[in-house]
Amino acid sequence: MRIVLFAFFLLFSFYSCRNKSTPKEKPIETVSADTIPVIQSDKVSALTSLNRTIMSVLKNKNYDSLSFFIHPVEGLRFSPYGYVDTLNDVVLTGLKLIAEMGKKKQDIIRWGEYDGTGDPIKMTLNEYMQRFVYDADFLNPEKMSINEFLGAGNSQNNILTIYPGCDFTDSHFSGFEEKYDGMDWRSLRLIFKKIDNKYYLTGIVHDEWTI
């Protein structure tokens, strides 16, 4: 009987000492959206990021996705050359752009006039995007600036007059073939207007050498 009691005492002492020496585990700290700090981007970072995102959309021809960035009130104006023609340039809302892209046979739209000849630019939306929007690899430009013009042609540049108080990016190539001596330069300018701390796309201005 004494042996049984002694064994029981040893076993009880062992577990008591083990529980005292083993620290309790701390509860796992959970991370939620409320605990993650909000990072405020400055204008340069915000516009640089937006420019790259939109250029990626254009390069991959995900034109429907472009509607998410379009100004909800003013829409998006397309200018084939550096001069913004408020009378003839086409303006599309996000819904109109989606509707046009969804058509099996897109409408022929008049986008303005060709430089030099004055002939009307009549193209579908897809055709216009390939000729007068993303006609160079603007996702990876030679230069990119914010609120600074990198290319200048013979046509008047009136962006600052038509879009007062707006910000813009300029993605630029100085030329592609040496034989053209720089006359084959290209620029694509994205015009942004801020609403409630968000930048919306309100203009796409394509620019190149003009007569």
C-alpha positions as CSV (number, residue, x, y, z in Angstrom):
1,M,0.0,0.0,0.0
2,R,2.8,2.4,0.9
3,I,4.5,1.6,-2.5
4,V,1.3,2.5,-4.4
5,L,0.9,5.8,-2.4
6,F,4.6,6.7,-3.0
7,A,4.2,6.1,-6.8
8,F,1.1,8.2,-6.9
9,F,2.9,11.0,-5.1
10,L,5.8,11.0,-7.6
11,L,3.4,11.1,-10.6
12,F,1.5,14.0,-9.1
13,S,4.7,15.9,-8.4
14,F,5.9,15.4,-11.9
15,Y,2.8,16.8,-13.6
16,S,2.6,19.7,-11.2
17,C,6.2,20.8,-11.9
18,R,5.6,20.4,-15.7
19,N,2.6,22.6,-15.7
20,K,4.4,25.3,-13.7
21,S,7.4,25.3,-16.0
22,T,5.5,25.4,-19.3
23,P,4.5,29.0,-20.2
24,K,1.1,29.6,-21.7
25,E,1.0,30.3,-25.4
26,K,0.1,33.8,-26.5
27,P,-3.1,34.1,-28.6
28,I,-2.4,34.5,-32.3
29,E,-2.8,38.2,-33.4
30,T,-5.2,38.4,-36.3
31,V,-4.7,41.0,-39.1
32,S,-7.7,42.5,-40.8
33,A,-8.2,45.4,-43.2
34,D,-8.8,47.7,-40.2
35,T,-5.3,47.0,-38.8
36,I,-3.5,47.6,-42.1
37,P,-2.2,51.2,-42.3
38,V,-3.5,53.3,-45.2
39,I,-0.7,54.5,-47.4
40,Q,-1.3,57.9,-48.9
41,S,0.3,58.3,-52.4
42,D,1.6,61.6,-53.6
43,K,0.5,63.0,-57.0
44,V,3.5,61.7,-58.9
45,S,3.2,58.2,-57.5
46,A,-0.6,58.1,-58.1
47,L,-0.4,59.4,-61.7
48,T,2.6,57.2,-62.5
49,S,0.7,54.1,-61.3
50,L,-2.5,55.1,-63.1
51,N,-0.6,55.8,-66.3
52,R,1.1,52.3,-66.3
53,T,-2.2,50.6,-65.5
54,I,-4.1,52.3,-68.3
55,M,-1.2,51.7,-70.8
56,S,-1.3,48.0,-69.9
57,V,-5.1,47.9,-70.6
58,L,-4.5,49.6,-73.9
59,K,-1.6,47.3,-74.9
60,N,-3.6,44.2,-74.1
61,K,-6.7,45.6,-75.9
62,N,-8.8,45.2,-72.8
63,Y,-10.8,48.3,-73.9
64,D,-13.8,47.4,-71.8
65,S,-11.7,47.8,-68.7
66,L,-10.9,51.4,-69.8
67,S,-14.5,52.3,-68.7
68,F,-13.6,52.0,-65.1
69,F,-11.2,54.9,-65.3
70,I,-13.4,57.3,-67.4
71,H,-14.7,60.5,-65.8
72,P,-18.3,59.8,-64.6
73,V,-19.6,63.2,-65.7
74,E,-17.5,64.5,-68.5
75,G,-16.7,61.2,-70.2
76,L,-13.5,60.6,-72.3
77,R,-12.5,62.8,-75.2
78,F,-10.3,61.2,-78.0
79,S,-8.0,63.6,-79.9
80,P,-6.1,62.1,-82.8
81,Y,-3.5,65.0,-82.8
82,G,-2.0,67.4,-80.4
83,Y,-4.7,70.1,-81.0
84,V,-7.9,69.3,-79.0
85,D,-10.9,70.0,-81.2
86,T,-13.8,70.4,-78.9
87,L,-16.2,70.6,-81.8
88,N,-15.2,67.4,-83.7
89,D,-13.3,65.2,-81.2
90,V,-15.4,62.2,-80.1
91,V,-16.5,62.0,-76.4
92,L,-17.6,58.6,-75.0
93,T,-19.0,57.8,-71.6
94,G,-18.0,54.5,-69.9
95,L,-21.3,53.0,-70.8
96,K,-21.1,54.1,-74.4
97,L,-17.6,52.6,-74.8
98,I,-18.7,49.3,-73.4
99,A,-21.8,49.2,-75.6
100,E,-19.7,50.0,-78.7
101,M,-17.1,47.4,-77.8
102,G,-19.8,44.8,-77.3
103,K,-21.1,45.1,-80.9
104,K,-20.4,42.3,-83.3
105,K,-20.0,44.9,-86.0
106,Q,-18.8,48.2,-84.6
107,D,-20.1,51.5,-86.0
108,I,-18.0,53.6,-88.3
109,I,-17.3,56.8,-86.3
110,R,-16.0,60.1,-87.6
111,W,-13.1,61.0,-85.2
112,G,-11.9,64.2,-86.8
113,E,-9.8,65.0,-89.9
114,Y,-6.5,63.7,-91.1
115,D,-3.6,66.1,-90.9
116,G,-2.5,67.4,-94.2
117,T,-5.4,66.2,-96.3
118,G,-8.4,67.2,-94.2
119,D,-10.1,64.0,-95.1
120,P,-12.4,62.6,-92.4
121,I,-11.1,60.0,-90.0
122,K,-13.7,57.3,-90.3
123,M,-12.9,54.2,-88.3
124,T,-14.4,51.7,-85.9
125,L,-13.5,52.1,-82.2
126,N,-11.1,49.2,-82.5
127,E,-9.4,50.7,-85.5
128,Y,-9.1,54.1,-83.9
129,M,-7.5,52.6,-80.8
130,Q,-4.9,50.9,-82.9
131,R,-4.0,53.9,-85.1
132,F,-4.6,56.9,-82.9
133,V,-4.2,55.7,-79.4
134,Y,-1.8,52.7,-78.9
135,D,0.2,52.8,-82.1
136,A,3.5,52.4,-80.2
137,D,4.6,50.6,-77.0
138,F,3.6,53.4,-74.7
139,L,3.7,51.0,-71.7
140,N,7.5,51.0,-72.1
141,P,8.2,54.5,-73.5
142,E,11.5,56.1,-74.2
143,K,10.5,58.9,-71.7
144,M,7.5,59.6,-69.5
145,S,6.7,62.8,-67.8
146,I,4.0,64.3,-65.6
147,N,2.6,67.7,-66.4
148,E,5.4,68.3,-68.9
149,F,5.2,68.1,-72.7
150,L,7.9,65.9,-74.3
151,G,6.9,66.1,-78.0
152,A,6.0,69.2,-80.1
153,G,4.8,69.3,-83.6
154,N,3.4,71.9,-85.9
155,S,-0.1,71.7,-84.6
156,Q,-1.1,73.9,-81.7
157,N,-1.0,72.3,-78.3
158,N,-4.1,73.6,-76.4
159,I,-4.3,71.0,-73.6
160,L,-3.8,73.5,-70.8
161,T,-6.5,75.7,-72.2
162,I,-9.1,72.9,-72.7
163,Y,-8.3,71.1,-69.5
164,P,-7.5,73.8,-66.9
165,G,-6.5,72.5,-63.5
166,C,-6.1,68.9,-64.8
167,D,-3.0,66.8,-64.6
168,F,-1.6,64.8,-67.5
169,T,1.1,62.2,-68.3
170,D,3.1,62.2,-71.5
171,S,4.6,58.9,-72.8
172,H,7.0,59.7,-75.6
173,F,9.2,58.2,-78.3
174,S,11.6,60.6,-80.1
175,G,11.6,58.4,-83.2
176,F,11.9,54.9,-84.5
177,E,13.9,54.9,-87.8
178,E,17.0,56.9,-88.3
179,K,16.0,57.7,-92.0
180,Y,13.1,59.8,-90.7
181,D,15.3,62.0,-88.6
182,G,12.8,62.2,-85.7
183,M,9.8,62.9,-87.9
184,D,8.3,59.6,-86.8
185,W,8.1,60.6,-83.1
186,R,5.0,59.7,-81.0
187,S,3.4,60.9,-77.8
188,L,0.3,59.7,-75.9
189,R,-1.0,62.0,-73.3
190,L,-3.5,60.9,-70.7
191,I,-5.5,63.7,-69.1
192,F,-6.8,63.3,-65.5
193,K,-9.3,65.2,-63.5
194,K,-9.6,64.7,-59.7
195,I,-12.8,64.1,-57.9
196,D,-12.9,63.3,-54.2
197,N,-9.2,62.3,-54.1
198,K,-9.5,60.0,-57.1
199,Y,-8.1,60.7,-60.6
200,Y,-10.4,60.0,-63.6
201,L,-9.4,59.9,-67.2
202,T,-11.1,62.7,-69.2
203,G,-8.9,62.9,-72.3
204,I,-6.6,60.8,-74.5
205,V,-4.5,63.0,-76.8
206,H,-2.4,61.3,-79.4
207,D,0.3,63.4,-81.0
208,E,2.8,63.0,-83.8
209,W,4.6,65.0,-86.5
210,T,2.2,67.0,-88.5
211,I,2.5,69.1,-91.7
